[in-house]
Amino acid sequence: MRFPVILSAVLLSAATAVATIPSVESVSPGIGQRGTAFELRLVGAGFSDVEEILFYRHGVTCLEILPDSDNELTLRLQAAEDCPLGSHPFRLRTRRGVSELRTFRVTPLPIVAAAESEAGRTDAQTIARGVTVTGVIESENAADYRIFLKKGERLAAEVEAVRLGAALLDVKLAVFGPDGKLLAEVDDTPLLRQDPFLTLIAPVDGDYVVRVFQPEREGSGDGRYALHVGSFPRPAAIFPLGGPAGATVEVRCLGDAAGPFVEQFRVPVDAHGQTEFYPTQAGLMAPTPHGFRVSPFPNWTEQEPNNALTAAAEVAALPRAFNGIVSEPGDVDQFRFRAAAGENWHFEVFADRLGSPLDAFLSILTDSGDVLAMCDDLDSHDGELDFLAPESGIYRLQVTDKRGTGGPLFVYRVEATTVESQVTAFLLRPNRLSQERQAVAIPRGNRVLVPLGVQRMGVAGEVRVATTQLPSSVTQWGGTVAADRFWTPVIFEAADNAPLTGALTRVQVAGEADGRSIEGGFRQVVDLIAGTADRLYHSAEVDRLAVAVTEAAPFRLQLVPPTVPLAQDGTLAVRILVDRDSGFDAPIDVTFPFLPPWVTGPAKLTIPGDQVSADYVLRAGGQAEIRQWSICAEGTPGASARATMPDSAPGEPLTRRGSRTRAMDQRDLHLATQLVELSVVAPPVSAETAFVAGEQGQTVTLTYQLNMTGAIPAKMTATLEGLPNRVVAEPVEVLSDSGRVSFAIRLNADAPLGEFSGLVCRLSGEQDGQPVSYCIGRGSVLTIVSPGSLFVDEHGRPLSKLDALRRKRLSDNSTSSPPEGLPECGR
């Protein structure tokens, strides 16, 4: 197991007076050569006292941290001889926090800086073969590079722009011959998306010009790119797209101008899921890799022709990885496999995600051709489906392109596996396509909330969350995700004397499925480049959580543990205490980020600067589940409209808020209380729904008979809620042994007519010093009629004139006395 590389450095300049959390806006040039020392230039804020660089991958160390100002910083890095190529995510840490995740790349080629010159082919910069040129597309919107080739030599050129993780720089790549004529031009490709590449064979000896340009003519200072130029192989596709771990796989490299070639690839023994394959030919290696799937089961390769049902003769045993090429328009590939009755198999396509132009359409058929299941796209053009075999026998897997297209690069891989139980932890995001609160900063002597979620597959019970490699003197509290929840509040607490350090913390999760223990790790997808309509163009994925201990904050929060439960259809006020440093008098906005389902509260509670406590009223609906819950409060300073947890559905996680600002101060502190247990219970007192009717101008009495099933305050105040306008019922005092509560309801002469069914009696009081309330008789009905038109039954419910007459007629037939229950005005 490799651990993150963490470098501590002594700063060469003093911290400025403005204290900000580090924020990195740009990294230039964003790339360095393996086996050399190189520099990265960072622009942002909060750089004056950077103390650590947190590297997510091994192979790079930091030699020096050189801040020029609070907004500019130079990092001198050393890439080892065996440093992994490709993207290297990192973060900065200061005494006040951790920066966003940014990336730089490591290339095998020497780095050459683009010369500053006017655009135009006549001013092209002369370069050697086998280099990486770093530059910026600015106002000229193009950069030209001259390279000498002999006839028959291969020219390979590839741009890394979007993959640098800086900006959405959508460039084109063109090559001009010695006569100035355009030989090739490439924009987007299935393999590298917005980053173009090309290969060609020089038709004559001479100087060729490689041009990088933006077709929209919108170059800017953020338009950084790295251009790899040489004679290296740059295939557009590989086949097969994967193989078993530890096996040697014969890989065909396709789509290179020099023609296809074969390479023997030894799949790493410890690889899982996906690894990287760098095509190599005649000692020259492509500067960037192809994705290569890794599986524990063998490959099965299509044998053409196999379009017809009778063509695919061999039968594969599952699990298996089926590999093929939809080699021409209309091509249909078929594979036969055997499955026993009741077996559940998961089929998943890997094509678009690995750079294939295929838009796969997947079908499962009987051996005679009857369709049993099919699927189209998911998040990409790759589909997946679960197939439950109805009986033992032979079935067919069918793969084609949904659009009816095809070609020699339309490679694919379909992995057929058993439906495995899995569980993975992730950190919730309050704002999509943002890095807001995607690292954890814990002030000394304080606590922060870490909302950890779990993604389950076949794990139905509770999931336990644990962390290792936390910074010294940091403790985790909580970490059990209930079976019916997908996230839980976890508290990280730093001791008063905790060292100001950072760490990339491992998060492990464990649950059970069918009596077996299922364990998993942590996955964090960090958005780097987003476009319009919430479209994501580039991201980085890491497997550890960045955690840092920071300087002490000016306040601390404590939640007084409730000693009484929260009743269904009731309220409970919980108290938040503030411990303020001397001189800190800012208001504090308090929210409760995690509440049980059907338990709500105010979107935000503000504790004024001259107060050290406040009560937050929790309200439980009648559907609230009866059980124990762990809750906490979170507070941030400043009378700001930026509530950290806006009003949302009960039990839901953080929701979207405004984008992260560059400079951050103490208003961006998010501090938490400790976790406390909240019990939701059945109501200790109840009453039946009551009915009362009256005429305008009358006073009527509504009485509830109390049914006691638990402890309630000895003395309570009863209020009748839900009354219409111009109707009044004064609150009444109720003792716990009263047995009933009655309200005198005064109906004004102009009280509205009609039936009002939203009445409820609220009993409020204090129990163990905590304000509580209980709602009884919900849905009680008040009927108001005009004077002289009230008819009621024996239960006090109003009758229509027709019902009253019918009752009178029935009563007259049986007795001469007037119908019981009719008032004098109705007799």
N, C-alpha and C positions, 0 to 999 in steps of 0.2 A: 504494500500500500504506500502510495506517495502522499506526502503531506504538503500543504501550502508553504510557499517560501515567504517569510515575513522579514522585512528588513527594517531595522531601526537606524536612524541617522540623526546626527547632531546638526541642527540648522546653522547656517552661516550668517543669518541676519535675525534681528529681533522681531518679535511679533508686533504687528501694527495695532493701533488702538481699537480698530473696528474688528469685533470678533464675529466671524462667520463660519458656518459649516462649509467644508471644502466642496466646491462644485466645479466640475471640469466641462468646459464648453467645447474645446477642440484639442486634438493631439496631432502634432505634425513632426515628421512626415507620416507617422503612423505605421512604420515598418522598419525592420532592421535585418541584417544578415546573420545567419547562424554562424557561430564560431567567432564572432567579432564583438567589439564594444561599439555601441551606437548611442545616439542621443535622441530624446523625444522632447519636443517643445509643447508645453501645456499652457492653455489660456483658460481663465475662469475666475474664481474668487476663493478666498480663504486659504491661500498658499503660503502665507508667511511663516507658518510653524508646522509644516507637514513633517510628521515623525515616522510614518511607516508607509510602505507600499505593500499591499496585500495581493500576491500573485496567486491565481487559481490553478496554474499549471507550473510544473517544474521546468528547469532548464534556463531560467532567466534570473539573474541577480541584479541588485541595484548597487552601483558603485558610488554614486553621489546624488544628493538632492540639492539643487541650486536654485533657490527662489530669487528672482530679480525684483519682484514686488509681490503684493498680495494677490495680484491678478496674472502673473506670469511666472512660469517655473520650468526649469530644465532638469530632466532626469537622464543621468548617464547609466546605461544598462549594459550588461554583459550577457550575451547568449552563448551557452555552452556548445561544444562541438556536436553533442548529441541532443541538442535542444529540439523539441518537437516543432515541426513547421506549422504554419497556419496561424489561427487566431489565439491570442493570449489575453484573457480578461484580467483586469486589475482594478483596484480601488486605492484611493489615498485616505490616510487617517491622520487627523490632528487631535489636539486635546479637546476639541468640541464636536467631533463627529466623523462620519465616514462619507466619502463622496459617492456619486453615482458610479455604476460600473461602466468602464470604458474598455476599449480593446486596442491592441496593436498587433501587427502580424510579423511573423518571422519567415524570411525567404531564404532559399539556398543560394541566391545569386548576389553578386556584389551590387551595392547601392550606388547610383549615379544621380546627382541632383540635376533637375532640368535647368538649363541656362535661361536667364532672363533676356528675352529678345522679342522682337515683333513677330506677329504671326506671318505665315506665308511659307510656301515650300522652299523658296530660294534662301530662306534664313534657317533652314532645318539644322538642328544640332546633330553633329556627327557622333555616333556611339558605336561601341564594339558589340559583338554578339555575346549573349549570355550575361545580360545585366538587367537590373531592375531600376527604371528611371522613376524618380518621385517628382511630382510637380503639382501645379494648381491651375485649373482652367479659370482664367479671370476674364477681363473684358474682351480679349482677343478671341476667346471661345475655341481656340484650337492650339495644338502643339505638334510640331513636326520633328521627326528624328530620321537621320540619314544613316543607312547601314549598307555596307558593300557585300554583295553575294555573287558567287559564281553560278553559272548555269547548272541546274540540277540540284542545287542546295535547297534545303528546307528553311523557310522562314516561319517561325511561330511567334505570335504576339498575343498577349492577354492583358486585359486591364482589370485591376482591382480598384473599384471606386465605392460602390455600395457596400462591399464586403469590408472596407476599412471602418465602417460603422460610424461615419461622420455626418453624412448628408445624403439626400437622394439625388446623387449625381448620375444621371442617365446619359451616358456618352455613347458615341459611335467610334468604330475603329476602321480605318481605311489604309490601303497600301497602294502606292503609285510606283510604276515601273521607271526604269532609267529614261524613258521617253516622255515621262510626265503623265502617261495615261493611267487611269484608274484600273487596277487589277482586281481588287476585292474590297468590299465594304460590308461590315457586319454591325448590327444593332443588338437586340436582345437574343439570347439563345436559351434553349431548354435546360442546358447544363448549368449555366452560371447566371441565368435570369438577366438582370439589367447590366451585368458586366460582360462586355463582348470579348470574343477571342477568334482567332483565325489561324489557319496554316495554308501555305502555298509553296509551290516549287518554282524557283527562279527560272524564268524562260531564257534569260541571257545574262551574261556578266554585266555588272554595273552597280550603280548606287540606287537603292530603293528607299522610298520615304514612307515611314509609318506615321499616320496622323491620328491623334486623339482629339475629338471635337464634340461639341454639343449641338445637336440639330436645332434646338429651340433658341439658341443664342442667348442663354440666360446664365452665363458663367458668373461665379462669385468667389469671394475669398474662401468659402467653405468647400470649393470644388477640388478637393485633394484627390489625387489618384496615384496609383503605382502601375507602371507599364513594364511587363516582363517581355523581353525581346531576346530571341536566340534561335538555335537550331534544335531545341529540345522537342520531344514528342508532345502533342496536345490533342489526343483523341477526343472526339465528341461523345463517345459512349464506350462502355465496357460490357463484356458478356462472359460469364454470368455476372449478375449484380450482387452475388454473395456466395458464402460457402461455410462449411463447418469450422469451428474454432480448432486451431492446431493443424488443420489440413493444408496440403499444398494444392492450390487450385490453378488450373490452366485458364488464364484470363485472355480473351481476345480483345484487342484495342481497335476500335472502329472509328472511322470518320476523320482520320488524319490524312493530310494531303499526300504524304509519302506512302500511303497504303496501310492496310491492316497489319498488325503484328501480334504475336503471342508472347505472353510473359508468365512465368511460373511465380505465383504469389503465395508466400507462406503466411497463412492467417494467424495472427497472434493467439497464443494459447489462452491468455487471460482476457481476450476481447469478448465483449458481450453487447448484443444489439446491433452496433454499427462500429466500424473502424474506417481508416482512411487508406486508400490505395493510390500511390503515386506512380503513374506510368513511367517506365524507364526503358530506353533503347540506346544501344551503343554507348553506354556510360553516361548518357544525358537524361536527366529526370525532369518531368513536368514540375513547374513551381507550385502548383496547387493540386489538391487531390480530387479523386472521385470518392463518393460515399460507397461503402461496401458493407452489405449486411452480413452479420455473423449469427449462425444458428447452431444448435447442438445436433442437428439431424442432416442427412445427406442431401445432395442436389439430385434433381431429375430433370434432364434436358429434353426438350421437344425433338421429335424426329419427323421432319417433313418428308412427304406431304401428310398432313393430318387434319385437313379441313372436313373431310367426310366422317360420318359416324363409324364407318368400318375401317378407317385408316389407322386410328390409334389402337394398336393391338396389345401392347404390353400393359400390365396392371401394376400400379405402384402401391406399396404399403405405406400407411401414414404413421407418424408424421413425416412430412417431406417438404422440400422446397422445389416447386416447379418453375423452370426457367425457359424463356422462349423469346422470340422476336416476331412481332406482327410485321412481316417482311414486305408486305405490299397492300395496297388498298383492297379491302374486302377479305383479307386473310383472317381465318378463324382457327385458333389453335385449340386442340383438345387433348386432354390427359385422362386416362382411366385410373381409377383408384378403388380400393376395396374398403368397405366400412361395415361394421356389425350393427345390428339393430340396437337403437338406443344410444349409440355413440354420438357425442356432440363435438364437432370439429369447427375450428375457427379458421377461415380463409381470409388472408389479407394480401393486397397487392402492394408491391413496392416498384414504382416506375417513375411517376412525376416527381416524387420526393428525392429521387436519385438522379434526376437530370434527363429522364427520358421524355420525348414528346408524346408518348402514348396517353390517351384518355381512356383508361381501361374500363371495359364492361365485363362483369364476371357473372357466370351462370353455373349452377349445378343441375345436372340432368340425370335421369335414369340411363342405363346402358342402351336402352332403345330410343332415347331422345326426348323423353317427356321432361319438361322444365319443372324443377322442384323449388329452386330458389335463384334469385338474381340480385345484383346490387350495382349501384352507380357510384357517384362521387361522395366523399366525406369532406374534410377540410381541404384536401387537395384533389387532384384528379384520380387519386388512388382510392379504391373501394375496399370494403371488407364485409363479410357476412358470417353468421353462425349457421351451421347445418346439422340438424338432428336426423340421423339416418332412420328412416321409417322401418326398414327391414335389412337383414344381412344381404350383402350382394355387392355388385360392381356398379359404380357410378362414374359420371363424367364431369370433369372440370373444363369449362369452355371460356376462352379469353379472346376478346376482340377489341377493336377501337370503336368507341361509341359514335364517332363521326364517320366511320367507314374508311379512314385513312390508314396509312401504313408506310413502312420503309425500313431500310437496313439499320436505322438507329432506334427503332421503336422497341427497345428491349424492356423486359419486365421480369419480375420474380413474384411468385405467389407462394406464401408460406402457409402450409396447412398444419395447424397445431391443435392440441387439446385446449379447451377453454381453461386457462390457468387462473387461479386466484392471485390477485396482486393488490398491493396497497402502496401508495406513494404520498409523501408529505409535500406540501407547498405553502408558500407564504401568500396570504390574501393581498390583493391589490386594491387600494381605495380609488384608484384612477387608472383606467385602461390606457394602454399605450403611453405609460409614464413610469418613471422610476420612483415616484413618491413613496416614501416609507418602505423601500425594498431593502434597506439595511437597518440594523438595530444599534442605536446609541443609548447607553445607560449611564446617566450621571451618577457619580459616586454617591453612595448613601441613598439611592433612590431605586424606583422600579419603573419598568416600562411594559406595556402590553405588546405581545407578539401573537398576532392572530394566525394560528397554524391550522391549515385545512388538510384533509386527506381525500385522495381519489381512490375509490374502492372498485375492485372487480372481483366479485364472488366472496367478498368479506362482509358479512352482514352484521356482526356484533360490534361491540365497542373496540376502539383502536387506541393503543397506548403510544404516546409520543415521548421520546427521550432525546437528550442532547449530550454530545461529548465534545471535548476540545473547546469548551467555553473559555473566555478569558479568566485569568486568575481572580478568585474571590467573587465570582458571579454564580448565582444560584437560580435554578429553574423551579418554579412553582406551578403546579397543575400540569395537565397534559393528557387527559382522557377524553377522547371524542366519543360521545354517546352513539349508540347504534342508529338513531334516527337523526343525527346531526352530521354535517360535513366539515365543521370547524369548531375549534374550542379556543377560549382565551388562555394563553400561557403567559406567565409573568416571569421576567428576568429581573433579578435584584442584585445590585452591586453593593458590596460592603463599603463602609465609610472610608476604609483605607485601601480600597481596591486599586491596584496599579493602573495607570492610564495606558492600557494596551489594547490591541485588537487581535481578533482571531477569525479564521474561517471555520465555523462550527458545523459539525456533522449532526444531522437530525435523522434519527431512526424511528420507524413506526413498526408496530407489531399488532396483529390481530389473529383471528382464528377462522378457518373455513373447513367444515366437515371434520372437526376435531383435530385438525393440523394447524400448527403455528405458521403464520404467514408473516414474513418480515419484508420491509422495504426501506428505501432511503428517501432522499430529498431531491426535488427537482424545481429549479427556478428558471423561468424563461424571462429574460430581461429584454424589453423592447428598446432597440437602438435607433431605428429609422422608421418613421410612420409617414404615411401619405394622407390624402384626403379620404373621407368616408371611413375613417378608422381602419384603413388598410395598413397592414404591417409589411414592410419590405425587408427588414433585416433585424435579427435578434441574436442574442447569445444565450446559451443554456449552461448553467452551472449546477453543481451538486452539493454546495455548502452555503451556509448562511453567514453573511458578514456581521460580526458583533464587535462592538467596541465599548470600552469604559471611557467616559468623558468627564470633564470638570463638573463639580457639584452645581446643581441647579438651585435657584433662590427659594424654592418651596418644595414641600412634600405633601402628599395626600394620604389620608387614611379613611377607610370605610368602616364605620362602626358595625360590627357583626349584628345582624338582627336576632333578637332573642325570641321573637314571636313569628309565626308563619304568615305568609300572604295567602289570604283565602280567595278561592274562586269568586268572581264577581265582587271583588273587594279591593281595598287599597292598603298599602303599607308605606309609611314614610321612613326612609333610611337616611342616616346622617353622614355627611362627608365633612371631615375635619381637615383644615389647612394649617400646616406648620410653616410660617413665613420667616425668612431671614429678615433681620433688621433692615429697614429701609425699603423692602420690597412691598409695594402697595398696589400692584396692578390687579385688576379683576381677573378672575380665573373662570374660564368656560369649562363646565363639567358635562360629560356625556357618559352614557352606559352603552358600550359598544356591543355587548352580548346580553340579550335578554331572552328568557324562555319564550317559546311560541305562545302567542296570545297574552303576553305580558308586555305592556307598553309604559312609556313615561315621556316626559318632555324631551323634545329634540335637543335642547340645551338648557342647562341651568348655570346662571352666572353668579358667582360669589363675589360681591363687591370688594374693593381693595381694603376697606376698613373692617372686614369681617373675616372670621376664621372658621366658620362652619355654615352649613346649609342643609336643608332637608330636601331629598329627592323623592317624589311620590311615585311609587310603582302601582300600576293598575292591572289587575288580572281579569281577563274575560272569563265568562262561564265555561269556556272550552279549554282553559289552561290545564295542562296535564299535571296531575298530582304526583310530585316527586321532588327530589333534591336537585338543586342546580348550583353551579359555581358562577358567581358574578363578580365584576369589579367595575370601578369607575375610572375614567380617564380625564385628565385636565390639561388645558393649555392656557398660557397667559394671554392677556390682551382682550379688550372689549372689541372683538372682531366678529364679523359676520361669517368667518370661515370656520363654522362648527365642524369638528373632525368627524362627527357621525351625524349626517343629516337624518331627518325623519325618514324612516324606512319600515319595511315590514318587520314584525316581531321575529327575532331570531335570525334575521339576515345579517350578512357581514357589512363591512364598511362600503360606502357607495362613492360614486364619482364626485370629485371636487375640482377646483381650479388647478391649473398647471403649476409646477414647482418654479419658484422664483430663483434667480441666480444668487442673490445675497440673502442669507438667512440669519435670523437673530433669535433671541430667546422666545419670541412668539411662536417659533416652530418647535418648541419643546412639547412633547407629548408624554406626560408622566401618569403613572397608574397607581391605584391603591393596591392593597393586597387582595387576593381572592377570598371571598367569604361565601358561606353556604346559605342559600335561600331555599326555604321549604314552601312549596305550593300545596295547600290542603283544601279539603272540602269546606264549605261554609259552616262555621259553628252555630249559626242561627239562620232560620229560614221562615218563610210565611207563604201561604197560598196567595194566588192572584186574587185581588179584591175588586168589587164592582160597586160603584156608587152613582147615583143620578140625582139631578136637582134642576130646579127652574132658575132662570136668571133672577138675581136679587135674593136668592135663598142662601142659607148656610147649611151644609150637609156634613155628616160625620162619616169618615172612612176609618175602619178599624182593621188592624192586622193581628192575628193570633200568632204569637211567637213560638217557634219550635226550636228548643235549645238542644244542640248535639255536642257542644264543646264549650271551652272557656271563652268568655267575652268580658270586656271591661265592666266593672261594677256599675258605672254610671255612663250613660251615652246620651248624645243628642240625636233625635230623629228628625230628619228633614224629608219633605215630600218633593221629589224632583219630577220634572216633565210636565208641570202644569201649564195650561195655555195662558195667553195674555189676559189680564184683568181677572185673574183667579188667584187667590192667596190662601196659603196654609202656613201658619206660624210654626216654627220648630218647637218640638216638645221634648222634655227630659224623660228618659226611660231608664229604669233600674234593671239590672240583670235578672231580678226575680219578678219583674212586673207581669210577665206572661202575655202582654199585649201592648199595642201602641195605637192611639186614636188621634186623628187629625180633624180639626174643625175647618172645613173648606168653605171659604166665603166666595160666592159667585156674584160679581158685580152685575148691576142691572144691564150693562152692555157687554157682558161676557160673551165670547163667541159660541154659537150654537154648534152642536155636533158631538161626535164620539171621539174621545181622546184616549188612546190606548197605550201611551208611552209612560205611564206613571210608575215610579219606583220609590221605595222607601230606603233611605240611606241612614244607617246607624253608625255614628262616629264617636270615637272616644280614644283613650290612651290605655295601652296595656304594656306593663313593664316600661313605662316611660316613652313608648313609641306610638305615634298616631296611627290608628287603624280605622277602617270603615268596612261595613258589610252592606250589600244591597239585598233587600228582600222584597218579595211581592212584585218582581219585575213583570211589566206588562199589565199592571192594573188599569182599569178602565173608568174614566169619568165621562158621563153623558150629561150634556147641558141642553135643556129644551126651553122653549118660550113659556111664559107663565100660563097656567091652566091646561097644559098639554102633557103633563107627566103621568105616565102609567107604568107601574113596576110590578114584577112578580114577587113571590114570597122571599126571594133571595136579594131583592133590591135591584134586580136588573130591569132596565126600562123595556116596556112593551110598546109596540106600535098601536095605533088606534084600532086597527083591524084585529090584532091579537087580543087586545083588551075586550073588544066587543064579543069575540068568539068565546073568551073565557067567561064573560058575563052571561052569555046565552047558555053555556053548559051549566053554569052554576044555577041559573034560574030554573033549569029543567030538573035539578036535583033538590033544590031548597029555595025557599023564598027569601033567604038572607042574601045580602050583596056578596059578590065574589071576594073571597079572602085575598088580601094583598092590595086591593084597589084603594087608593086614597079617596077622600070625600069628593074631590073634584071629578073623579072618574066613575062615581057610583050612579 
